[in-house]
Amino acid sequence: MTRFLIAVAAALGLVSAPMAASAVERQSKPATHSSNLAGTNAVFFLGGIVAVVAAVLLLPEEDDTPVSA
């Protein structure tokens, strides 16, 4: 019987927690200072492309010849 009561209490807790959380209203404040990195996405994107191209061109290709011949 006690396991049943514990299961019922846990189920009520799981059901009531989201309802209680949705009842609370939170006010958000607008951002006063914007990020200094705004607009630099293109720089990071192009830098990533350059890094990938450099890695493909500069990394040596492996030979298929065995080391112990």
PDB file of N, CA, C and O in Angstrom:
ATOM      1  N   MET A   1       0.809  -1.187   0.000  1.00  0.00           N
ATOM      2  CA  MET A   1       0.000   0.000   0.000  1.00  0.00           C
ATOM      3  C   MET A   1       0.863   1.267   0.000  1.00  0.00           C
ATOM      4  O   MET A   1       0.516   2.268  -0.627  1.00  0.00           O
ATOM      5  N   THR A   2       1.982   1.205   0.708  1.00  0.00           N
ATOM      6  CA  THR A   2       2.833   2.397   0.765  1.00  0.00           C
ATOM      7  C   THR A   2       3.493   2.676  -0.585  1.00  0.00           C
ATOM      8  O   THR A   2       3.725   3.832  -0.939  1.00  0.00           O
ATOM      9  N   ARG A   3       3.791   1.629  -1.328  1.00  0.00           N
ATOM     10  CA  ARG A   3       4.368   1.841  -2.669  1.00  0.00           C
ATOM     11  C   ARG A   3       3.362   2.531  -3.573  1.00  0.00           C
ATOM     12  O   ARG A   3       3.723   3.382  -4.385  1.00  0.00           O
ATOM     13  N   PHE A   4       2.114   2.164  -3.428  1.00  0.00           N
ATOM     14  CA  PHE A   4       1.069   2.796  -4.226  1.00  0.00           C
ATOM     15  C   PHE A   4       0.964   4.275  -3.889  1.00  0.00           C
ATOM     16  O   PHE A   4       0.855   5.109  -4.788  1.00  0.00           O
ATOM     17  N   LEU A   5       0.995   4.610  -2.596  1.00  0.00           N
ATOM     18  CA  LEU A   5       0.911   6.008  -2.181  1.00  0.00           C
ATOM     19  C   LEU A   5       2.126   6.810  -2.658  1.00  0.00           C
ATOM     20  O   LEU A   5       1.996   7.967  -3.057  1.00  0.00           O
ATOM     21  N   ILE A   6       3.292   6.194  -2.612  1.00  0.00           N
ATOM     22  CA  ILE A   6       4.507   6.857  -3.103  1.00  0.00           C
ATOM     23  C   ILE A   6       4.405   7.085  -4.605  1.00  0.00           C
ATOM     24  O   ILE A   6       4.793   8.144  -5.097  1.00  0.00           O
ATOM     25  N   ALA A   7       3.886   6.101  -5.342  1.00  0.00           N
ATOM     26  CA  ALA A   7       3.732   6.250  -6.794  1.00  0.00           C
ATOM     27  C   ALA A   7       2.713   7.334  -7.119  1.00  0.00           C
ATOM     28  O   ALA A   7       2.918   8.104  -8.058  1.00  0.00           O
ATOM     29  N   VAL A   8       1.634   7.409  -6.375  1.00  0.00           N
ATOM     30  CA  VAL A   8       0.623   8.445  -6.600  1.00  0.00           C
ATOM     31  C   VAL A   8       1.204   9.823  -6.306  1.00  0.00           C
ATOM     32  O   VAL A   8       0.971  10.771  -7.056  1.00  0.00           O
ATOM     33  N   ALA A   9       1.960   9.935  -5.215  1.00  0.00           N
ATOM     34  CA  ALA A   9       2.573  11.220  -4.867  1.00  0.00           C
ATOM     35  C   ALA A   9       3.582  11.647  -5.935  1.00  0.00           C
ATOM     36  O   ALA A   9       3.649  12.826  -6.284  1.00  0.00           O
ATOM     37  N   ALA A  10       4.355  10.712  -6.448  1.00  0.00           N
ATOM     38  CA  ALA A  10       5.321  11.037  -7.496  1.00  0.00           C
ATOM     39  C   ALA A  10       4.607  11.460  -8.774  1.00  0.00           C
ATOM     40  O   ALA A  10       5.038  12.398  -9.445  1.00  0.00           O
ATOM     41  N   ALA A  11       3.526  10.781  -9.112  1.00  0.00           N
ATOM     42  CA  ALA A  11       2.776  11.138 -10.315  1.00  0.00           C
ATOM     43  C   ALA A  11       2.148  12.519 -10.180  1.00  0.00           C
ATOM     44  O   ALA A  11       2.162  13.306 -11.127  1.00  0.00           O
ATOM     45  N   LEU A  12       1.599  12.814  -9.005  1.00  0.00           N
ATOM     46  CA  LEU A  12       1.034  14.151  -8.786  1.00  0.00           C
ATOM     47  C   LEU A  12       2.105  15.231  -8.855  1.00  0.00           C
ATOM     48  O   LEU A  12       1.860  16.327  -9.360  1.00  0.00           O
ATOM     49  N   GLY A  13       3.282  14.923  -8.352  1.00  0.00           N
ATOM     50  CA  GLY A  13       4.393  15.878  -8.430  1.00  0.00           C
ATOM     51  C   GLY A  13       4.827  16.128  -9.857  1.00  0.00           C
ATOM     52  O   GLY A  13       5.124  17.261 -10.238  1.00  0.00           O
ATOM     53  N   LEU A  14       4.863  15.052 -10.655  1.00  0.00           N
ATOM     54  CA  LEU A  14       5.259  15.205 -12.056  1.00  0.00           C
ATOM     55  C   LEU A  14       4.222  15.990 -12.852  1.00  0.00           C
ATOM     56  O   LEU A  14       4.577  16.736 -13.765  1.00  0.00           O
ATOM     57  N   VAL A  15       2.961  15.830 -12.519  1.00  0.00           N
ATOM     58  CA  VAL A  15       1.895  16.526 -13.222  1.00  0.00           C
ATOM     59  C   VAL A  15       1.804  17.978 -12.789  1.00  0.00           C
ATOM     60  O   VAL A  15       1.580  18.862 -13.616  1.00  0.00           O
ATOM     61  N   SER A  16       1.976  18.229 -11.499  1.00  0.00           N
ATOM     62  CA  SER A  16       1.762  19.587 -10.993  1.00  0.00           C
ATOM     63  C   SER A  16       2.958  20.507 -11.227  1.00  0.00           C
ATOM     64  O   SER A  16       2.775  21.724 -11.253  1.00  0.00           O
ATOM     65  N   ALA A  17       4.159  19.990 -11.395  1.00  0.00           N
ATOM     66  CA  ALA A  17       5.339  20.843 -11.561  1.00  0.00           C
ATOM     67  C   ALA A  17       5.267  21.701 -12.823  1.00  0.00           C
ATOM     68  O   ALA A  17       5.524  22.901 -12.725  1.00  0.00           O
ATOM     69  N   PRO A  18       4.939  21.172 -13.997  1.00  0.00           N
ATOM     70  CA  PRO A  18       4.847  22.033 -15.178  1.00  0.00           C
ATOM     71  C   PRO A  18       3.709  23.044 -15.082  1.00  0.00           C
ATOM     72  O   PRO A  18       3.824  24.163 -15.582  1.00  0.00           O
ATOM     73  N   MET A  19       2.607  22.649 -14.435  1.00  0.00           N
ATOM     74  CA  MET A  19       1.492  23.580 -14.301  1.00  0.00           C
ATOM     75  C   MET A  19       1.874  24.730 -13.382  1.00  0.00           C
ATOM     76  O   MET A  19       1.494  25.872 -13.640  1.00  0.00           O
ATOM     77  N   ALA A  20       2.610  24.457 -12.327  1.00  0.00           N
ATOM     78  CA  ALA A  20       3.036  25.511 -11.412  1.00  0.00           C
ATOM     79  C   ALA A  20       4.073  26.404 -12.080  1.00  0.00           C
ATOM     80  O   ALA A  20       4.090  27.614 -11.850  1.00  0.00           O
ATOM     81  N   ALA A  21       4.924  25.826 -12.893  1.00  0.00           N
ATOM     82  CA  ALA A  21       5.946  26.624 -13.564  1.00  0.00           C
ATOM     83  C   ALA A  21       5.342  27.526 -14.638  1.00  0.00           C
ATOM     84  O   ALA A  21       5.839  28.626 -14.877  1.00  0.00           O
ATOM     85  N   SER A  22       4.275  27.064 -15.284  1.00  0.00           N
ATOM     86  CA  SER A  22       3.657  27.889 -16.321  1.00  0.00           C
ATOM     87  C   SER A  22       2.831  29.013 -15.734  1.00  0.00           C
ATOM     88  O   SER A  22       2.541  29.988 -16.427  1.00  0.00           O
ATOM     89  N   ALA A  23       2.444  28.899 -14.471  1.00  0.00           N
ATOM     90  CA  ALA A  23       1.647  29.940 -13.839  1.00  0.00           C
ATOM     91  C   ALA A  23       2.490  31.159 -13.481  1.00  0.00           C
ATOM     92  O   ALA A  23       1.953  32.258 -13.343  1.00  0.00           O
ATOM     93  N   VAL A  24       3.792  30.985 -13.330  1.00  0.00           N
ATOM     94  CA  VAL A  24       4.677  32.083 -12.956  1.00  0.00           C
ATOM     95  C   VAL A  24       5.076  32.840 -14.220  1.00  0.00           C
ATOM     96  O   VAL A  24       5.573  32.247 -15.178  1.00  0.00           O
ATOM     97  N   GLU A  25       4.854  34.160 -14.216  1.00  0.00           N
ATOM     98  CA  GLU A  25       5.244  34.978 -15.359  1.00  0.00           C
ATOM     99  C   GLU A  25       6.554  35.675 -15.048  1.00  0.00           C
ATOM    100  O   GLU A  25       6.730  36.244 -13.970  1.00  0.00           O
ATOM    101  N   ARG A  26       7.463  35.625 -15.994  1.00  0.00           N
ATOM    102  CA  ARG A  26       8.746  36.287 -15.832  1.00  0.00           C
ATOM    103  C   ARG A  26       8.870  37.371 -16.880  1.00  0.00           C
ATOM    104  O   ARG A  26       8.565  37.155 -18.053  1.00  0.00           O
ATOM    105  N   GLN A  27       9.307  38.509 -16.461  1.00  0.00           N
ATOM    106  CA  GLN A  27       9.520  39.616 -17.373  1.00  0.00           C
ATOM    107  C   GLN A  27      10.977  39.608 -17.818  1.00  0.00           C
ATOM    108  O   GLN A  27      11.887  39.517 -16.994  1.00  0.00           O
ATOM    109  N   SER A  28      11.184  39.702 -19.096  1.00  0.00           N
ATOM    110  CA  SER A  28      12.552  39.750 -19.600  1.00  0.00           C
ATOM    111  C   SER A  28      12.939  41.193 -19.869  1.00  0.00           C
ATOM    112  O   SER A  28      12.112  42.010 -20.273  1.00  0.00           O
ATOM    113  N   LYS A  29      14.198  41.488 -19.641  1.00  0.00           N
ATOM    114  CA  LYS A  29      14.705  42.829 -19.885  1.00  0.00           C
ATOM    115  C   LYS A  29      15.367  42.863 -21.261  1.00  0.00           C
ATOM    116  O   LYS A  29      16.006  41.889 -21.660  1.00  0.00           O
ATOM    117  N   PRO A  30      15.228  43.947 -21.977  1.00  0.00           N
ATOM    118  CA  PRO A  30      15.923  44.055 -23.257  1.00  0.00           C
ATOM    119  C   PRO A  30      17.425  44.194 -23.043  1.00  0.00           C
ATOM    120  O   PRO A  30      17.872  44.708 -22.018  1.00  0.00           O
ATOM    121  N   ALA A  31      18.175  43.743 -23.997  1.00  0.00           N
ATOM    122  CA  ALA A  31      19.626  43.823 -23.903  1.00  0.00           C
ATOM    123  C   ALA A  31      20.066  45.273 -24.021  1.00  0.00           C
ATOM    124  O   ALA A  31      19.668  45.988 -24.941  1.00  0.00           O
ATOM    125  N   THR A  32      20.887  45.688 -23.081  1.00  0.00           N
ATOM    126  CA  THR A  32      21.344  47.078 -23.111  1.00  0.00           C
ATOM    127  C   THR A  32      22.583  47.238 -23.972  1.00  0.00           C
ATOM    128  O   THR A  32      22.765  48.273 -24.614  1.00  0.00           O
ATOM    129  N   HIS A  33      23.429  46.232 -23.992  1.00  0.00           N
ATOM    130  CA  HIS A  33      24.652  46.295 -24.803  1.00  0.00           C
ATOM    131  C   HIS A  33      24.640  45.136 -25.780  1.00  0.00           C
ATOM    132  O   HIS A  33      24.505  43.980 -25.379  1.00  0.00           O
ATOM    133  N   SER A  34      24.778  45.438 -27.035  1.00  0.00           N
ATOM    134  CA  SER A  34      24.824  44.357 -28.018  1.00  0.00           C
ATOM    135  C   SER A  34      26.235  43.794 -28.088  1.00  0.00           C
ATOM    136  O   SER A  34      27.184  44.414 -27.609  1.00  0.00           O
ATOM    137  N   SER A  35      26.364  42.641 -28.675  1.00  0.00           N
ATOM    138  CA  SER A  35      27.644  41.968 -28.761  1.00  0.00           C
ATOM    139  C   SER A  35      28.571  42.695 -29.726  1.00  0.00           C
ATOM    140  O   SER A  35      28.130  43.246 -30.735  1.00  0.00           O
ATOM    141  N   ASN A  36      29.845  42.689 -29.405  1.00  0.00           N
ATOM    142  CA  ASN A  36      30.838  43.293 -30.289  1.00  0.00           C
ATOM    143  C   ASN A  36      31.150  42.391 -31.477  1.00  0.00           C
ATOM    144  O   ASN A  36      31.768  42.833 -32.445  1.00  0.00           O
ATOM    145  N   LEU A  37      30.728  41.139 -31.410  1.00  0.00           N
ATOM    146  CA  LEU A  37      31.005  40.198 -32.485  1.00  0.00           C
ATOM    147  C   LEU A  37      29.898  40.159 -33.533  1.00  0.00           C
ATOM    148  O   LEU A  37      29.906  39.292 -34.407  1.00  0.00           O
ATOM    149  N   ALA A  38      28.963  41.073 -33.457  1.00  0.00           N
ATOM    150  CA  ALA A  38      27.866  41.087 -34.423  1.00  0.00           C
ATOM    151  C   ALA A  38      28.414  41.369 -35.815  1.00  0.00           C
ATOM    152  O   ALA A  38      29.181  42.312 -36.004  1.00  0.00           O
ATOM    153  N   GLY A  39      28.030  40.570 -36.768  1.00  0.00           N
ATOM    154  CA  GLY A  39      28.464  40.761 -38.145  1.00  0.00           C
ATOM    155  C   GLY A  39      29.759  40.067 -38.488  1.00  0.00           C
ATOM    156  O   GLY A  39      30.230  40.194 -39.618  1.00  0.00           O
ATOM    157  N   THR A  40      30.354  39.341 -37.569  1.00  0.00           N
ATOM    158  CA  THR A  40      31.619  38.663 -37.859  1.00  0.00           C
ATOM    159  C   THR A  40      31.406  37.211 -38.255  1.00  0.00           C
ATOM    160  O   THR A  40      32.373  36.458 -38.372  1.00  0.00           O
ATOM    161  N   ASN A  41      30.160  36.805 -38.464  1.00  0.00           N
ATOM    162  CA  ASN A  41      29.900  35.421 -38.859  1.00  0.00           C
ATOM    163  C   ASN A  41      30.547  35.107 -40.198  1.00  0.00           C
ATOM    164  O   ASN A  41      31.058  34.004 -40.394  1.00  0.00           O
ATOM    165  N   ALA A  42      30.533  36.051 -41.115  1.00  0.00           N
ATOM    166  CA  ALA A  42      31.136  35.825 -42.426  1.00  0.00           C
ATOM    167  C   ALA A  42      32.640  35.634 -42.296  1.00  0.00           C
ATOM    168  O   ALA A  42      33.225  34.830 -43.022  1.00  0.00           O
ATOM    169  N   VAL A  43      33.271  36.362 -41.381  1.00  0.00           N
ATOM    170  CA  VAL A  43      34.711  36.230 -41.184  1.00  0.00           C
ATOM    171  C   VAL A  43      35.044  34.838 -40.669  1.00  0.00           C
ATOM    172  O   VAL A  43      35.981  34.204 -41.154  1.00  0.00           O
ATOM    173  N   PHE A  44      34.280  34.355 -39.685  1.00  0.00           N
ATOM    174  CA  PHE A  44      34.522  33.012 -39.163  1.00  0.00           C
ATOM    175  C   PHE A  44      34.232  31.950 -40.212  1.00  0.00           C
ATOM    176  O   PHE A  44      34.953  30.956 -40.296  1.00  0.00           O
ATOM    177  N   PHE A  45      33.199  32.141 -41.005  1.00  0.00           N
ATOM    178  CA  PHE A  45      32.849  31.177 -42.050  1.00  0.00           C
ATOM    179  C   PHE A  45      33.963  31.093 -43.091  1.00  0.00           C
ATOM    180  O   PHE A  45      34.394  30.000 -43.458  1.00  0.00           O
ATOM    181  N   LEU A  46      34.425  32.244 -43.561  1.00  0.00           N
ATOM    182  CA  LEU A  46      35.499  32.243 -44.563  1.00  0.00           C
ATOM    183  C   LEU A  46      36.804  31.720 -43.979  1.00  0.00           C
ATOM    184  O   LEU A  46      37.565  31.046 -44.672  1.00  0.00           O
ATOM    185  N   GLY A  47      37.068  32.023 -42.718  1.00  0.00           N
ATOM    186  CA  GLY A  47      38.266  31.488 -42.068  1.00  0.00           C
ATOM    187  C   GLY A  47      38.217  29.979 -41.959  1.00  0.00           C
ATOM    188  O   GLY A  47      39.239  29.311 -42.112  1.00  0.00           O
ATOM    189  N   GLY A  48      37.040  29.436 -41.695  1.00  0.00           N
ATOM    190  CA  GLY A  48      36.890  27.985 -41.637  1.00  0.00           C
ATOM    191  C   GLY A  48      37.108  27.333 -42.988  1.00  0.00           C
ATOM    192  O   GLY A  48      37.732  26.276 -43.087  1.00  0.00           O
ATOM    193  N   ILE A  49      36.590  27.969 -44.028  1.00  0.00           N
ATOM    194  CA  ILE A  49      36.796  27.438 -45.382  1.00  0.00           C
ATOM    195  C   ILE A  49      38.274  27.462 -45.741  1.00  0.00           C
ATOM    196  O   ILE A  49      38.797  26.502 -46.306  1.00  0.00           O
ATOM    197  N   VAL A  50      38.946  28.562 -45.413  1.00  0.00           N
ATOM    198  CA  VAL A  50      40.387  28.670 -45.701  1.00  0.00           C
ATOM    199  C   VAL A  50      41.157  27.599 -44.933  1.00  0.00           C
ATOM    200  O   VAL A  50      42.082  26.997 -45.477  1.00  0.00           O
ATOM    201  N   ALA A  51      40.788  27.354 -43.683  1.00  0.00           N
ATOM    202  CA  ALA A  51      41.476  26.337 -42.889  1.00  0.00           C
ATOM    203  C   ALA A  51      41.289  24.943 -43.480  1.00  0.00           C
ATOM    204  O   ALA A  51      42.236  24.157 -43.505  1.00  0.00           O
ATOM    205  N   VAL A  52      40.106  24.626 -43.949  1.00  0.00           N
ATOM    206  CA  VAL A  52      39.857  23.307 -44.539  1.00  0.00           C
ATOM    207  C   VAL A  52      40.631  23.153 -45.842  1.00  0.00           C
ATOM    208  O   VAL A  52      41.237  22.109 -46.082  1.00  0.00           O
ATOM    209  N   VAL A  53      40.616  24.183 -46.684  1.00  0.00           N
ATOM    210  CA  VAL A  53      41.344  24.113 -47.955  1.00  0.00           C
ATOM    211  C   VAL A  53      42.838  23.993 -47.697  1.00  0.00           C
ATOM    212  O   VAL A  53      43.514  23.217 -48.372  1.00  0.00           O
ATOM    213  N   ALA A  54      43.368  24.741 -46.736  1.00  0.00           N
ATOM    214  CA  ALA A  54      44.793  24.653 -46.416  1.00  0.00           C
ATOM    215  C   ALA A  54      45.144  23.276 -45.888  1.00  0.00           C
ATOM    216  O   ALA A  54      46.206  22.749 -46.220  1.00  0.00           O
ATOM    217  N   ALA A  55      44.286  22.679 -45.076  1.00  0.00           N
ATOM    218  CA  ALA A  55      44.554  21.343 -44.556  1.00  0.00           C
ATOM    219  C   ALA A  55      44.569  20.312 -45.672  1.00  0.00           C
ATOM    220  O   ALA A  55      45.399  19.403 -45.671  1.00  0.00           O
ATOM    221  N   VAL A  56      43.652  20.450 -46.626  1.00  0.00           N
ATOM    222  CA  VAL A  56      43.606  19.487 -47.730  1.00  0.00           C
ATOM    223  C   VAL A  56      44.842  19.637 -48.611  1.00  0.00           C
ATOM    224  O   VAL A  56      45.405  18.637 -49.056  1.00  0.00           O
ATOM    225  N   LEU A  57      45.265  20.857 -48.863  1.00  0.00           N
ATOM    226  CA  LEU A  57      46.405  21.074 -49.752  1.00  0.00           C
ATOM    227  C   LEU A  57      47.745  20.799 -49.081  1.00  0.00           C
ATOM    228  O   LEU A  57      48.665  20.309 -49.736  1.00  0.00           O
ATOM    229  N   LEU A  58      47.877  21.100 -47.806  1.00  0.00           N
ATOM    230  CA  LEU A  58      49.182  21.015 -47.162  1.00  0.00           C
ATOM    231  C   LEU A  58      49.458  19.668 -46.504  1.00  0.00           C
ATOM    232  O   LEU A  58      50.621  19.309 -46.319  1.00  0.00           O
ATOM    233  N   LEU A  59      48.438  18.929 -46.154  1.00  0.00           N
ATOM    234  CA  LEU A  59      48.689  17.631 -45.531  1.00  0.00           C
ATOM    235  C   LEU A  59      49.170  16.646 -46.596  1.00  0.00           C
ATOM    236  O   LEU A  59      48.586  16.553 -47.676  1.00  0.00           O
ATOM    237  N   PRO A  60      50.219  15.926 -46.290  1.00  0.00           N
ATOM    238  CA  PRO A  60      50.768  15.008 -47.298  1.00  0.00           C
ATOM    239  C   PRO A  60      49.847  13.813 -47.511  1.00  0.00           C
ATOM    240  O   PRO A  60      49.144  13.359 -46.607  1.00  0.00           O
ATOM    241  N   GLU A  61      49.885  13.331 -48.738  1.00  0.00           N
ATOM    242  CA  GLU A  61      49.126  12.124 -49.035  1.00  0.00           C
ATOM    243  C   GLU A  61      49.947  10.921 -48.606  1.00  0.00           C
ATOM    244  O   GLU A  61      51.177  10.939 -48.672  1.00  0.00           O
ATOM    245  N   GLU A  62      49.268   9.887 -48.172  1.00  0.00           N
ATOM    246  CA  GLU A  62      49.970   8.697 -47.722  1.00  0.00           C
ATOM    247  C   GLU A  62      50.307   7.806 -48.907  1.00  0.00           C
ATOM    248  O   GLU A  62      49.506   7.639 -49.827  1.00  0.00           O
ATOM    249  N   ASP A  63      51.490   7.246 -48.868  1.00  0.00           N
ATOM    250  CA  ASP A  63      51.892   6.282 -49.899  1.00  0.00           C
ATOM    251  C   ASP A  63      51.293   4.928 -49.542  1.00  0.00           C
ATOM    252  O   ASP A  63      51.116   4.590 -48.372  1.00  0.00           O
ATOM    253  N   ASP A  64      50.994   4.181 -50.566  1.00  0.00           N
ATOM    254  CA  ASP A  64      50.452   2.851 -50.354  1.00  0.00           C
ATOM    255  C   ASP A  64      51.557   1.800 -50.317  1.00  0.00           C
ATOM    256  O   ASP A  64      51.276   0.606 -50.212  1.00  0.00           O
ATOM    257  N   THR A  65      52.805   2.237 -50.403  1.00  0.00           N
ATOM    258  CA  THR A  65      53.903   1.272 -50.385  1.00  0.00           C
ATOM    259  C   THR A  65      54.178   0.871 -48.939  1.00  0.00           C
ATOM    260  O   THR A  65      54.187   1.725 -48.053  1.00  0.00           O
ATOM    261  N   PRO A  66      54.400  -0.407 -48.695  1.00  0.00           N
ATOM    262  CA  PRO A  66      54.659  -0.866 -47.330  1.00  0.00           C
ATOM    263  C   PRO A  66      56.027  -0.400 -46.825  1.00  0.00           C
ATOM    264  O   PRO A  66      56.945  -0.188 -47.617  1.00  0.00           O
ATOM    265  N   VAL A  67      56.156  -0.244 -45.522  1.00  0.00           N
ATOM    266  CA  VAL A  67      57.408   0.221 -44.934  1.00  0.00           C
ATOM    267  C   VAL A  67      58.442  -0.892 -44.977  1.00  0.00           C
ATOM    268  O   VAL A  67      59.604  -0.637 -45.291  1.00  0.00           O
ATOM    269  N   SER A  68      58.051  -2.099 -44.673  1.00  0.00           N
ATOM    270  CA  SER A  68      59.008  -3.215 -44.682  1.00  0.00           C
ATOM    271  C   SER A  68      58.840  -3.969 -46.007  1.00  0.00           C
ATOM    272  O   SER A  68      57.916  -4.763 -46.184  1.00  0.00           O
ATOM    273  N   ALA A  69      59.756  -3.693 -46.918  1.00  0.00           N
ATOM    274  CA  ALA A  69      59.660  -4.335 -48.221  1.00  0.00           C
ATOM    275  C   ALA A  69      60.623  -5.469 -48.363  1.00  0.00           C
ATOM    276  O   ALA A  69      60.665  -6.116 -49.410  1.00  0.00           O
TER     277      ALA A  69
END
